[in-house]
Amino acid sequence: MKIAVVGVSGAVGQEFLRVLQERAFPLDELVLFGSSRSAGKQYEFKGKTLTVKELKENDDFKDIDIALTSAGGGTSKKFAKSITKYGCIMIDNSSAFRMEKDVPLVVPEVNAADLHDLPRNIVSNPNCTTIQMVVCLKPIDDLSPIRRVHVATYQAASGAGAAAMAELEEQIRQLVAGEPVTVEKFQHQLALNLIPHIDVFKENGYTGEEMKMYNESRKIMHSDIQVSSTCVRVPVLRNHSEAIWVETEDVLDLEQVKDAFSNADGLTVQDDPANNIYPMPLGSAKKDDIFVGRLRKDLANEKGITFWCVGDQIKKGAALNAVQIAEYMIEKGLV
């Protein structure tokens, strides 16, 4: 099994290397690709030093079985044919192909079966906030079809990249030192602030991030589920949080839902408010699972359930989800 990582120098690319090593992924050879700026850089993997090759439109992917790509939507679109033309499976972390009908959008805990039909040899990784949410929605939807969802996200600086994390740290230092605050990566100062603005605003008043949660959830869950969200950047370095309200077709008992969460793949229940136990970004970074708690009935809707969840958007929200897709395909003989 020959695997490629495209965009290896970025935050998700580096996470690919860690996840592949952690999970003892069954590969015989790993090849690293990057931009002309990254070409020649070296990274350690399982005791070996690997050198980054420049990504070009050539035959470099002829003998590669799976390519894990995270180099931006423009790069994915430009090089997709070169990557896939000899049968390599491209598992893409960008938004380039997510809503295209002939490209499955997959979260393995939810819709792994979609991987059995790949017309273009491309699989899309959903947006990080969508992944986190649908892993939680699936166990509820299995109990009773979900009709609508309201969600407010609390998204960490890392969702905007390593430079954004560095800016938040620098803003905190500047505030403590009484210096002017530098603002470059966000629309406003993030330290000691909240910014209800992720991605660009659309004509309907929602941002691109909010529309991704609406459109992607429907495609992944194969339903007409209605999702309304408000996405907010918060002064946290890593791990996204979401407050979610769900309305189901039937009235559900809380114990039913809690049992479903407890038995679901990819979820860990942390729900003991009496002892101050609930999910938080602190303590859940670099973990595989989505952590869920604060489970309760919606006071405003008898068919409503509300809960809180936290997940590492660089790991499960990007790299791990893609690697799990690859693992499933190998297990099922699809590669």
C-alpha positions as CSV (number, residue, x, y, z in Angstrom):
1,M,0.0,0.0,0.0
2,K,1.6,3.3,-1.2
3,I,0.2,6.5,0.4
4,A,0.7,10.1,-0.5
5,V,0.2,13.2,1.7
6,V,-0.3,16.3,-0.3
7,G,0.1,19.6,1.5
8,V,2.3,18.0,4.2
9,S,3.7,21.3,5.5
10,G,0.4,22.7,6.6
11,A,-1.3,22.0,10.0
12,V,-3.6,19.3,8.6
13,G,-0.7,17.8,6.6
14,Q,1.4,17.5,9.8
15,E,-1.6,16.0,11.5
16,F,-1.9,13.4,8.8
17,L,1.6,12.2,9.6
18,R,0.8,12.0,13.4
19,V,-2.5,10.1,12.8
20,L,-1.0,7.6,10.3
21,Q,1.8,6.8,12.8
22,E,-0.5,6.7,15.9
23,R,-2.9,4.3,14.2
24,A,-0.2,2.1,12.6
25,F,-1.8,2.6,9.3
26,P,-1.0,-0.3,6.9
27,L,1.3,1.3,4.4
28,D,4.4,0.1,2.7
29,E,5.6,3.5,1.4
30,L,4.7,7.1,2.2
31,V,5.4,9.9,-0.3
32,L,5.1,13.6,0.6
33,F,4.1,16.4,-1.7
34,G,4.0,20.2,-1.3
35,S,4.3,23.5,-3.1
36,S,7.5,24.7,-4.7
37,R,8.2,26.5,-1.4
38,S,7.9,23.2,0.6
39,A,9.7,21.0,-1.9
40,G,13.0,19.8,-0.4
41,K,11.8,20.0,3.2
42,Q,12.3,16.8,5.3
43,Y,10.1,15.2,7.8
44,E,10.5,12.2,10.1
45,F,8.1,9.3,9.8
46,K,8.5,6.0,11.6
47,G,12.2,6.5,12.0
48,K,12.8,7.5,8.3
49,T,13.6,10.9,6.9
50,L,11.3,11.7,4.0
51,T,11.8,14.6,1.5
52,V,8.9,16.6,0.1
53,K,8.4,16.5,-3.6
54,E,6.9,19.4,-5.6
55,L,3.4,18.7,-6.7
56,K,3.3,18.8,-10.5
57,E,0.9,17.8,-13.3
58,N,2.8,14.6,-14.2
59,D,2.7,10.9,-13.5
60,D,4.0,10.9,-9.9
61,F,0.7,9.3,-8.7
62,K,0.8,6.4,-11.1
63,D,1.8,3.8,-8.4
64,I,0.1,5.5,-5.4
65,D,-3.0,3.9,-4.0
66,I,-4.4,6.7,-1.8
67,A,-3.6,10.4,-1.7
68,L,-4.6,12.4,1.4
69,T,-4.8,16.0,0.2
70,S,-5.0,19.2,2.2
71,A,-3.5,21.9,0.1
72,G,-6.5,24.2,-0.5
73,G,-9.4,24.1,-2.9
74,G,-7.7,25.7,-5.9
75,T,-4.8,23.2,-5.7
76,S,-7.2,20.3,-5.4
77,K,-9.1,21.3,-8.5
78,K,-6.0,21.9,-10.5
79,F,-4.3,18.6,-9.7
80,A,-7.3,16.2,-9.2
81,K,-6.9,14.7,-12.7
82,S,-3.2,14.2,-12.3
83,I,-3.8,12.5,-8.9
84,T,-6.6,10.2,-9.9
85,K,-6.0,9.3,-13.6
86,Y,-4.2,6.1,-12.9
87,G,-6.7,4.9,-10.2
88,C,-5.3,6.6,-7.1
89,I,-8.1,7.5,-4.6
90,M,-8.0,11.1,-3.7
91,I,-9.4,11.9,-0.2
92,D,-9.6,15.6,-0.2
93,N,-9.8,17.9,2.8
94,S,-10.7,21.1,0.9
95,S,-14.2,22.4,0.0
96,A,-13.5,21.9,-3.8
97,F,-15.7,18.9,-4.4
98,R,-17.9,18.6,-1.3
99,M,-21.2,19.5,-3.0
100,E,-20.6,17.8,-6.4
101,K,-23.1,15.0,-7.0
102,D,-20.6,12.5,-8.2
103,V,-18.2,12.9,-5.2
104,P,-19.3,11.4,-1.9
105,L,-19.0,13.5,1.2
106,V,-18.2,11.1,4.0
107,V,-18.0,10.8,7.8
108,P,-17.3,7.0,8.4
109,E,-19.5,6.8,11.5
110,V,-22.4,8.2,9.5
111,N,-22.3,7.2,5.8
112,A,-19.4,4.9,5.1
113,A,-21.5,3.0,2.6
114,D,-21.2,5.9,0.2
115,L,-17.6,4.9,-0.3
116,H,-18.6,2.0,-2.4
117,D,-19.3,4.3,-5.4
118,L,-16.5,6.6,-6.5
119,P,-17.2,7.7,-10.1
120,R,-14.2,10.1,-10.1
121,N,-11.9,8.3,-7.6
122,I,-12.5,11.3,-5.3
123,V,-13.9,11.4,-1.7
124,S,-14.5,14.7,0.1
125,N,-13.8,15.3,3.8
126,P,-16.6,17.6,5.2
127,N,-16.1,20.8,7.0
128,C,-14.8,20.4,10.5
129,T,-18.0,21.8,12.2
130,T,-20.2,19.5,10.1
131,I,-18.2,16.4,11.0
132,Q,-18.4,17.1,14.7
133,M,-22.1,17.7,14.5
134,V,-23.2,14.8,12.4
135,V,-21.3,12.3,14.5
136,C,-23.6,13.4,17.3
137,L,-26.7,13.6,15.2
138,K,-26.5,10.1,13.8
139,P,-27.3,8.1,17.0
140,I,-30.4,10.4,17.6
141,D,-31.5,10.1,14.0
142,D,-31.4,6.3,14.3
143,L,-33.9,6.6,17.2
144,S,-36.2,9.0,15.4
145,P,-35.7,11.0,12.2
146,I,-34.4,14.5,12.9
147,R,-36.5,17.3,11.5
148,R,-34.5,20.4,12.4
149,V,-31.4,21.5,14.1
150,H,-30.3,24.8,15.6
151,V,-26.6,25.1,16.4
152,A,-24.2,27.8,17.7
153,T,-20.6,27.0,17.2
154,Y,-17.6,28.3,19.3
155,Q,-14.7,27.9,17.0
156,A,-11.1,28.0,18.0
157,A,-8.4,30.1,16.4
158,S,-6.7,27.0,15.0
159,G,-9.6,26.7,12.5
160,A,-8.1,29.6,10.7
161,G,-4.6,28.0,10.7
162,A,-1.3,28.1,12.5
163,A,-0.7,31.9,11.8
164,A,-4.1,32.6,13.4
165,M,-3.2,30.7,16.5
166,A,0.1,32.7,16.7
167,E,-1.9,35.9,16.3
168,L,-4.1,35.1,19.3
169,E,-1.1,34.3,21.4
170,E,0.6,37.5,20.4
171,Q,-2.6,39.5,21.1
172,I,-2.8,38.1,24.6
173,R,0.9,39.0,25.2
174,Q,0.3,42.5,23.8
175,L,-2.7,43.1,26.1
176,V,-0.8,41.9,29.2
177,A,2.1,44.2,28.2
178,G,-0.2,47.2,27.5
179,E,0.9,47.3,23.9
180,P,-1.2,48.0,20.8
181,V,-2.9,44.9,19.6
182,T,-2.0,43.5,16.1
183,V,-5.0,42.4,14.0
184,E,-4.2,40.7,10.7
185,K,-5.7,37.2,10.5
186,F,-9.2,38.0,11.9
187,Q,-11.7,40.7,11.2
188,H,-11.3,42.1,14.7
189,Q,-9.2,41.5,17.8
190,L,-9.9,38.0,19.0
191,A,-8.3,38.1,22.4
192,L,-10.9,38.9,25.1
193,N,-13.5,39.0,22.3
194,L,-15.9,36.9,20.2
195,I,-16.4,37.3,16.5
196,P,-19.7,36.1,15.0
197,H,-18.2,36.0,11.5
198,I,-16.5,32.9,9.9
199,D,-16.1,32.9,6.1
200,V,-17.9,35.5,3.9
201,F,-21.5,36.7,4.3
202,K,-24.0,35.5,1.7
203,E,-27.0,37.3,0.4
204,N,-29.3,35.5,2.9
205,G,-27.3,36.9,5.9
206,Y,-25.6,33.6,6.7
207,T,-21.9,33.1,6.3
208,G,-20.2,30.5,4.1
209,E,-19.4,28.4,7.2
210,E,-23.0,28.4,8.3
211,M,-24.2,27.4,4.8
212,K,-21.7,24.5,4.8
213,M,-23.3,23.1,7.9
214,Y,-26.7,23.3,6.2
215,N,-25.8,21.8,2.9
216,E,-23.2,19.3,4.0
217,S,-25.4,17.8,6.7
218,R,-28.2,17.1,4.3
219,K,-25.8,15.4,1.8
220,I,-24.1,13.2,4.5
221,M,-27.3,12.1,6.2
222,H,-29.3,11.7,3.0
223,S,-32.2,13.6,4.5
224,D,-34.0,16.9,4.2
225,I,-32.8,17.9,7.8
226,Q,-33.1,21.6,8.3
227,V,-30.0,23.2,9.9
228,S,-29.8,26.8,11.1
229,S,-26.4,27.9,12.6
230,T,-24.5,30.8,14.0
231,C,-20.8,30.3,13.8
232,V,-18.6,32.2,16.2
233,R,-14.8,32.5,16.5
234,V,-13.7,32.4,20.1
235,P,-10.4,33.1,21.9
236,V,-9.4,29.4,22.3
237,L,-6.4,28.0,20.6
238,R,-7.6,24.5,19.7
239,N,-10.9,22.5,19.7
240,H,-14.3,23.6,18.5
241,S,-17.4,23.5,20.7
242,E,-21.1,23.4,19.6
243,A,-24.4,24.0,21.4
244,I,-27.0,21.9,19.5
245,W,-30.8,21.8,19.7
246,V,-32.4,18.9,17.8
247,E,-36.1,18.4,17.0
248,T,-37.1,14.8,16.2
249,E,-40.2,13.2,14.7
250,D,-41.0,11.4,17.9
251,V,-40.7,12.3,21.6
252,L,-37.5,10.7,22.9
253,D,-36.5,9.8,26.4
254,L,-33.2,11.3,27.7
255,E,-32.0,7.9,28.8
256,Q,-32.6,6.6,25.2
257,V,-30.4,9.3,23.8
258,K,-27.7,9.0,26.4
259,D,-27.5,5.2,25.8
260,A,-27.4,5.9,22.1
261,F,-24.5,8.3,22.6
262,S,-22.7,5.9,24.9
263,N,-22.9,3.1,22.3
264,A,-22.0,5.2,19.2
265,D,-18.7,5.0,17.4
266,G,-16.6,8.1,17.8
267,L,-18.4,9.6,20.8
268,T,-17.5,9.9,24.5
269,V,-20.1,10.9,27.0
270,Q,-19.0,13.4,29.7
271,D,-22.3,14.3,31.3
272,D,-22.3,14.6,35.1
273,P,-23.2,18.3,35.9
274,A,-23.5,17.6,39.6
275,N,-19.7,17.0,39.7
276,N,-18.9,19.7,37.1
277,I,-18.2,17.1,34.4
278,Y,-18.9,18.2,30.9
279,P,-16.9,18.6,27.7
280,M,-14.5,21.5,27.3
281,P,-11.8,22.4,24.8
282,L,-9.3,22.2,27.7
283,G,-8.5,18.5,28.1
284,S,-10.0,17.2,24.9
285,A,-7.3,18.4,22.4
286,K,-5.6,15.7,20.3
287,K,-8.3,13.1,21.1
288,D,-10.0,11.0,18.5
289,D,-13.6,11.2,19.8
290,I,-16.2,13.9,19.9
291,F,-17.1,14.6,23.6
292,V,-20.8,15.2,24.4
293,G,-22.6,16.3,27.5
294,R,-25.1,18.8,29.0
295,L,-27.8,16.5,27.6
296,R,-31.3,17.7,28.5
297,K,-34.8,18.2,27.2
298,D,-35.6,21.3,25.3
299,L,-37.9,23.4,27.5
300,A,-39.5,25.1,24.5
301,N,-40.2,21.9,22.5
302,E,-41.5,18.5,23.7
303,K,-39.8,16.8,20.8
304,G,-36.6,18.7,21.4
305,I,-33.2,17.5,22.8
306,T,-30.3,19.8,23.5
307,F,-26.7,19.1,24.2
308,W,-23.1,20.4,24.1
309,C,-20.2,18.8,22.2
310,V,-16.5,19.5,21.8
311,G,-14.0,18.1,19.3
312,D,-10.5,18.6,17.9
313,Q,-11.2,20.1,14.5
314,I,-7.6,19.5,13.3
315,K,-7.8,15.8,14.2
316,K,-11.3,14.4,13.9
317,G,-12.4,17.5,12.0
318,A,-9.8,16.9,9.3
319,A,-6.9,14.4,9.3
320,L,-8.4,11.6,11.4
321,N,-11.7,11.6,9.4
322,A,-9.7,11.3,6.1
323,V,-7.5,8.5,7.5
324,Q,-10.6,6.6,8.8
325,I,-12.1,6.8,5.2
326,A,-8.9,5.3,3.9
327,E,-9.0,2.5,6.6
328,Y,-12.5,1.6,5.7
329,M,-11.7,1.4,2.0
330,I,-8.8,-0.9,2.6
331,E,-10.8,-3.1,5.0
332,K,-13.6,-3.4,2.5
333,G,-11.2,-4.1,-0.4
334,L,-12.2,-0.9,-2.2
335,V,-8.6,0.1,-2.9
